[in-house]
Amino acid sequence: MPNINLSPSDETFLDAMAMLMAPWGWPRPVGRIYAYLLLREAPATLDEIAADLGMSKSNASVAARTLEHCGSARRQGEPGSRRIYYSVPAEFSGPFIAKAELLDRQVRLFAGQRDRAIPATVAERFSRLGGFYTVMREAIEGVIADQADAQGRKDRAASFTG
């Protein structure tokens, strides 16, 4: 697969995505590779990613593995080759599933503090945070379920027309 030529608009998109993902804890190269993979029609090798984005292959590898770990990139091999390709997954829920799990763990942590001798204002704070995080987790899980249902309906409709 040949390298892609990034237009000035593509570069703007890469930089904007990197800035938007920084508050999520993604270093700039991770955000840029994610945007790059979103722009590609086909999976990319680490060599292509590094060359197209002007970074070292080792930096590209670390960033791609970070994306893979959080569910925002998919790693795949090629039969008969050691070459590894990266692409965006078909479903985009990966990082949000992890956030929902984190929220649930925080709720359990707050609930576990009830047996401690803590001031009433602190207990109330934990209770409100636990309630807020529960609603956020449920909202994330609801959106993920809605998307899965919509994709299932789309797949069933395609099987009837195909």
N, C-alpha and C positions, 0 to 999 in steps of 0.2 A: 504494500500500500504506500503510495507516495505521500510525502509530507504535504500538509495543506498550507496554502498561503493565507496568512492572517491579514485581513484588511484593517484599516484604522478603526473601523466600527467594531470589528472583532476584538481588537486590543482594548478598546474602551470597555467592551463587555467583560473581558477577562479581568481588568482592573476593578471594575465596579463589583463584580462577584467576589473578588478577593476582599474588598473593603466590607461588603455586606456580611461576609462569613466570619470576619475577624471577631465580632462579639460572641460567636459560637465557639471560639477557641481555635479556629483554623488559622494556621500561619498563611501568609500570602501565597506561597507556592501551592498549597493545598487548594485554596480557593481558585487560583488560576487554572490548575489542572482540571478541577471540576468543571469550570466554565468551558475549557477546551474540549473536554469529553462531551459536554452537552452540544457543542457546535459540530462535532464530527458525525458523519453518517455511518462510519465503520469503526470498529475497535482500533486502538493505537498501541504500538509497542513502546517500551520505555525509550528506545532510541528516537522514535518519532516525536514523542512528547518532549524529550530533552532538547532535540534540535529545533522544533517549532517554537518552543517557549524560551529558548536561550538559557537553559540551565544545565547543570551537570546531571549525568545519568544517575548518580547516587542520590542527589536531591530529588530528582523525579521519582526514584524508587521509593524513598521514604514517604514522600507526599502521596504517591499512588497507594501505598500500603495503608496510610492513614485513612484515605477515602474508602478503601476496601473494608477496613476495620469498622468504620461507622456506617457502612451500608450504602454509601453514595457512589461506589464504583464496584464493578464486577471484574474479577480476574478470570481469564480463561486461557487455556493452552491450545496449541495447534497439533493435531496428530502427526507423529513422526518428527516433531521439533521440540526444542527446549524453549522456544520463543514464547513469551508471555504477552498477552494482549489485555488491555483495560478498556472498559466501556462503562456507560451509565447503566444501571440495572433497569429492567422493564418496569419495576415498581419503585416508587420514590419514598416509601415509608420508612426505610431503614433507620435514618438518624432520629426519626420521631418516635419509633418504637422504643429506642434506647432512652429517649427523654422521658417517655411515659413510665418506663421502668424506674428511672431515677426519681421521678416525682412520687411514685408509689413507695419506694424505699424511704424517702424523706417523710412521707405521711406516717409510716410505721415507726420511724425514729421519734417523731413528735409524740405519737400515741404512747410509746414506751416510756416517756418522761412523766406520765401521769402519776406513777407510783413514787416518784421522788418528792422530797419536801422542797417545792419551789413556790415562789410567791404567786399569788392568784393572778397578777397581771401577766406574768410569764406564762402561766398555764393557759390563760386566755389567748395570748399571742400564739402559742403553739397550736391551740385549737383552731384559731382563725386561719393560720397558715396551712394546717392540715386540711381544712375544708376547701381552701382555695386551690391547693395542689391536687386534691381529689377531683374537683371540677375540671381543672386543666387536663389531668390524665384522662378523664372520661371523654372530654372533647377531642383529644388527640385520637383516642381509640375509636370514637364514633366516626371521625373523618376517615380513618384508615378502613374501617368496616364498610362505610358508604362507597369508598373508591373500589374496594374489592367486589362489592355487590354490582356496581356499575360495570366493571370490567367483565364480570361473569355474565351479565346480561348481554353485553356487546359480543362476547365470545360465542354465546348460544345463538344469537341472531346471525352471526357470521357463519355458523355451522349449518344453519337452515338455508342460507342463500348460496353457500359455497358448494 
